[in-house]
Amino acid sequence: MRTILFIGALVWGAVMQMGYGRLLADESLGDQTIGLVTIIFYAVALLSLIGAFLAGEAALLGYIISMVFVGAYRSSRPRRRS
C-alpha cells in the first residue's frame, strides 16, 4: 500500500507542477488570470500536502519529491521556440 501511495503522490505532484508551469507559459493569459491560477494552485498544493501527510510518510515523501524535483527540472530546461 505504501508503494501505491508513494507513486500516486509522485504522479499527482508532477502533474500539478507541470500543468501550472504550462499555464504560466501561456502568453494569452492576463495578469489577473495568472494571479487567480496561482492562488488556486497553492491552495490545491496545500490541500494535497495535508492529504499526503494524513495518508502517511510514503505519500508525503512522494508528493514533496515530485514537487521539488519536477519544479527544478522544468525551470532548468531552456524553452523551445515554435
FENTACOR-V167005 format. One record per residue. N is the residue number from 1. PSI is psi in whole degrees, 0 to 359 (* if undefined). BURIAL is b if it has 9 or more other C-alpha atoms within 8 Angstrom, else e. Layout:
{{N	PSI	BURIAL} {N	PSI	BURIAL}}
This chain:
{{1	323	e} {2	323	e} {3	317	e} {4	316	e} {5	319	b} {6	311	b} {7	319	b} {8	316	b} {9	324	b} {10	314	b} {11	316	b} {12	314	b} {13	320	b} {14	317	b} {15	318	e} {16	313	b} {17	318	b} {18	321	b} {19	320	e} {20	318	b} {21	322	b} {22	321	e} {23	320	e} {24	332	e} {25	345	e} {26	116	e} {27	351	e} {28	351	e} {29	141	e} {30	173	e} {31	320	e} {32	320	e} {33	318	e} {34	318	b} {35	317	e} {36	317	e} {37	321	e} {38	317	b} {39	316	e} {40	318	e} {41	312	b} {42	329	e} {43	315	e} {44	322	e} {45	319	e} {46	317	e} {47	322	e} {48	322	e} {49	318	b} {50	317	e} {51	320	e} {52	323	b} {53	318	b} {54	331	e} {55	338	b} {56	176	e} {57	330	e} {58	313	b} {59	321	b} {60	314	b} {61	317	b} {62	318	b} {63	314	b} {64	316	b} {65	315	b} {66	320	b} {67	320	b} {68	310	e} {69	323	e} {70	321	b} {71	318	b} {72	321	e} {73	315	e} {74	325	b} {75	338	e} {76	345	e} {77	139	e} {78	147	e} {79	141	e} {80	142	e} {81	125	e} {82	*	e}}
